């Protein structure tokens, strides 16, 4: 599936998933799952729908254990790309190597960002400024640290 498909369906995804309200999505039941499967405005793949609901619950749990998603990431740093991919696959659903790597590059945790001006923290540098990092994640995941109810991902296009 291409990013273009996701971007074209972004408004539909937002509407179908209650404006990405993490608490609401984490508590979806069978009726919500059936509604989503019938919604032509989103990707109607049962496994991806289940993953979105599961991942919303994971974000709630990470908030309880670490306060912020950014703090959870910082607590895992430093890691190689391979270790990050294993961690994301263990923690979240539908987070394969490419999406994990692109996300971590976009916030500076892996080298190779295609985002102008993005800082890169070496995988051996454990002195990441978590307050500054929250600001970086705020750009990549608006809402995760500012609003305890919503989450989203900003998508970066290659130059």
C-alpha positions as CSV (number, residue, x, y, z in Angstrom):
1,X,0.0,0.0,0.0
2,X,1.4,3.4,-0.9
3,X,1.6,6.6,1.2
4,X,-0.4,8.3,-1.6
5,X,-3.4,5.9,-0.8
6,X,-3.1,6.8,2.9
7,X,-2.9,10.5,2.2
8,X,-5.9,10.4,-0.1
9,X,-7.9,8.6,2.6
10,X,-6.6,10.8,5.5
11,X,-9.9,12.8,5.9
12,X,-11.9,9.6,5.8
13,X,-9.6,7.9,8.3
14,X,-9.9,10.8,10.7
15,X,-13.7,10.8,10.5
16,X,-14.1,7.0,10.8
17,X,-11.7,6.8,13.8
18,X,-13.4,9.5,15.8
19,X,-10.8,12.2,14.9
20,X,-8.2,9.7,16.1
21,X,-9.2,10.0,19.7
22,X,-6.9,7.4,21.3
23,X,-9.2,6.6,24.2
24,X,-12.2,6.2,22.0
25,X,-10.4,4.1,19.4
26,X,-8.8,1.8,22.1
27,X,-12.3,1.0,23.4
28,X,-13.9,0.2,20.0
29,X,-16.1,-2.9,20.1
30,X,-17.6,-5.2,17.6
31,X,-20.1,-2.6,16.3
32,X,-17.3,-0.2,15.6
33,X,-15.3,-2.9,13.9
34,X,-18.3,-3.7,11.6
35,X,-18.8,0.0,10.9
36,X,-15.2,0.4,9.9
37,X,-15.3,-2.7,7.6
38,X,-18.2,-1.1,5.8
39,X,-16.7,2.4,5.4
40,X,-15.5,3.0,1.8
41,X,-13.6,6.1,3.0
42,X,-10.9,4.1,4.7
43,X,-8.7,1.0,4.1
44,X,-11.1,-1.8,4.8
45,X,-8.6,-4.5,5.9
46,X,-9.7,-6.3,9.0
47,X,-6.1,-6.8,10.2
48,X,-5.3,-3.1,9.8
49,X,-8.5,-2.1,11.6
50,X,-7.6,-4.5,14.5
51,X,-4.0,-3.0,14.5
52,X,-5.3,0.5,14.8
53,X,-7.4,-0.4,17.8
54,X,-4.6,-2.4,19.4
55,X,-2.1,0.4,18.8
56,X,-4.4,2.9,20.4
57,X,-4.4,0.8,23.5
58,X,-0.6,0.5,23.4
59,X,-0.4,4.3,23.3
60,X,-2.6,4.5,26.4
61,X,-0.4,2.0,28.2
62,X,2.8,3.9,27.2
63,X,1.3,7.1,28.6
64,X,0.6,5.3,31.9
65,X,4.1,3.8,32.1
66,X,6.2,6.6,30.7
67,X,4.0,9.8,30.6
68,X,4.6,10.5,27.0
69,X,5.4,8.5,23.8
70,X,8.5,10.6,23.5
71,X,9.7,9.5,26.9
72,X,9.1,5.8,26.0
73,X,11.2,6.3,22.9
74,X,13.9,8.1,24.9
75,X,14.0,5.3,27.4
76,X,14.8,2.8,24.6
77,X,17.6,4.9,23.1
78,X,20.2,4.2,21.8
79,X,19.4,1.3,19.4
80,X,20.4,0.2,16.0
81,X,17.7,0.3,13.3
82,X,17.4,-3.5,13.5
83,X,16.8,-3.3,17.3
84,X,14.3,-0.5,16.8
85,X,12.4,-2.5,14.2
86,X,12.3,-5.5,16.6
87,X,11.0,-3.3,19.4
88,X,8.3,-1.7,17.3
89,X,7.2,-5.0,15.9
90,X,7.0,-6.4,19.4
91,X,5.1,-3.4,20.7
92,X,2.9,-2.3,17.9
93,X,1.1,-3.9,14.9
94,X,1.8,-3.2,11.3
95,X,5.1,-1.4,12.0
96,X,7.6,-3.1,9.6
97,X,11.1,-1.9,9.0
98,X,10.4,0.8,6.4
99,X,7.7,2.6,8.5
100,X,9.8,2.3,11.6
101,X,12.9,3.5,10.0
102,X,11.2,6.5,8.3
103,X,9.5,7.5,11.5
104,X,12.8,7.3,13.5
105,X,14.7,9.2,10.8
106,X,12.0,11.9,10.7
107,X,12.5,12.6,14.5
108,X,16.3,12.3,14.3
109,X,16.8,8.9,16.0
110,X,18.3,7.3,12.9
111,X,20.5,9.0,10.4
112,X,19.3,9.6,6.8
113,X,16.4,11.9,7.3
114,X,14.9,13.4,4.1
115,X,13.4,16.2,6.2
116,X,15.5,19.4,5.8
117,X,16.9,20.6,9.1
118,X,16.1,17.3,11.0
119,X,18.7,16.6,13.7
120,X,20.2,13.1,13.9
121,X,21.1,11.5,17.2
122,X,23.8,8.9,16.9
123,X,22.6,5.4,17.9
124,X,25.4,5.5,20.5
125,X,24.5,9.0,21.8
126,X,22.4,8.4,25.0
127,X,22.3,12.1,25.9
128,X,19.1,13.0,24.0
129,X,17.4,16.1,25.4
130,X,14.0,14.6,26.2
131,X,12.4,18.1,26.5
132,X,13.6,19.1,23.1
133,X,12.7,15.6,21.8
134,X,9.1,16.2,22.9
135,X,9.1,19.1,20.6
136,X,10.5,17.0,17.7
137,X,7.8,14.3,18.4
138,X,5.2,17.1,18.6
139,X,6.0,17.7,14.9
140,X,5.9,14.0,14.0
141,X,3.0,13.1,16.3
142,X,0.9,16.1,17.0
143,X,-1.4,15.5,19.9
144,X,0.4,12.6,21.6
145,X,2.1,14.9,24.1
146,X,-0.1,17.9,24.1
147,X,-3.6,16.4,24.1
148,X,-4.0,13.2,26.0
149,X,-6.9,12.1,23.8
150,X,-5.6,12.3,20.2
151,X,-2.8,11.0,18.1
152,X,-1.8,11.2,14.5
153,X,1.2,11.0,12.3
154,X,2.5,13.6,9.9
155,X,3.7,12.1,6.7
156,X,6.8,13.3,5.0
157,X,7.3,13.1,1.2
158,X,10.6,12.4,-0.4
159,X,12.1,15.5,-2.1
